[in-house]
Structures are given as structure tokens and as C-alpha cells.
Amino acid sequence: MQITWYGHSAFRLDFGGTAVLIDPFFTGNPAFVSDKAAAVKGVSHIVLTHGHGDHVGDTLDIAKANGATVTANYDLCMWLAGKGLETFNPMNTGGTTDLGAFKVSMVRADHSSGDIQNGASVYLGNPHGVIIKAKGEPTVWHLGDTDIFSDMALLSEIHQPKVAIVPIGDRFTMGAATAALAVKRFLNVETAIPCHFGTFPIIDQTADAFVAAMKGDKTRVIVPAKGTAFSV
């Protein structure tokens, strides 16, 4: 599997001829330094963790251009359908759906999910982590935006992920020390990839503190270069 980070929480997974985008926040993302056309080329699926704008991002434009299927919680799918989304795969907490080339599971995340319309908050379903399972590939758990919770250990036991994409930026998610504790105590993964940092001035700017907190642990930490694919 090839993984590409586009800054913030936006990732692309390439495996077996399938390309999946998770939380494709490109437009307006100050950390997005890649070519958008290249980032979306060949993408057949978009998976969303929750309804905040810095995660939904360019979903509608990409889905329209590529005909990509969007997997998200039911409420978010219906909201996007009202804005013109045609092909979608609604889910909710605890569920798994089979999309042919891979399966996706939605699991708990401690956060919020919504948009602002005419000055009022619009609820867009519960926030989630998403777990991608493809035959012959390492299972990837994108934790979404979340705090630590002890049931991460139970979810790890159920889904057996090998790779965890972990928010570390603080203020809106776990900070570095808490994220490292989550990985070491609960996740039992081979590889941890930090995200949700270095985007906006009010969150942590580097992964240095997370890397330091993980030093000596069995889990390998990869801090990817933005826009450059790497293998897991």
C-alpha cells in the first residue's frame, strides 16, 4: 500500500489499482502543497470521518469530476446529497460496508461534526474514525479528530489495524503526549502516522513532540513529507 499525506488530515491510499481519498481538504488548506489534479487522479472512493469543513473539503467537486463513491455517516451523506452528491455509501458507528476492493468500518471518535449555515450550527452526524481493510494489505485506522478513550484498545482488538493515522495537533484533538499514550497503551499498531498539525497557527506546528514521546516504543513513527507517497 502507498500512502500520501496532503497536509492536515487529508490522505490518499493506493492499493491493488484502487485509490481512496480520506478527508480531502485541499482548497483553503494552507498545508496543501501538491497538484490537485494529480492528487485526485484515478480516485474512485472518498471516505469522510466527519462533517467539519476541514475534512469534507473538496469532496463534492472531486466526486462530481471522478464519479467517486463517497462513504460517510448517514446524516453527512444526506446533507451532501442535498448539495448534488449522486453516489454515496451511508454508514454509522459500528458498521462495516464492502465496497469490493476494500471494506470500511466506522468507529467511535470523541469530537463533534457539523457546519455553520446562516450563522447557525447544523448537525452532520457523529464523528468517526474509519478503518480501511483490503485483502493482502495492512489494515489502516484513520482516527479522525478525537481525544483518547480506553475503548481504543477494544477497537484495536476487533479490527487488528497495523497502521494508525493519529491526530496530534491539540486544541481540537489530542495533543502530542496524549496521542503518544493512545498509541502505546491502546492501539497495538506497527506504524503510527501523525496528522492534524502544522495547518493553522492555533494548533501545534510540528510533530516533534509526538516523535519524542514515542521514542523507544515498538511502534514505528512515520512523519511523511507532504505530497510524497510512501509504502507501508
Order of alpha helices (4+ residues) and beta strands (2+ residues): beta-beta-beta-alpha-beta-alpha-alpha-beta-alpha-beta-beta-beta-beta-beta-beta-beta-alpha-beta-alpha-beta-alpha-beta-beta
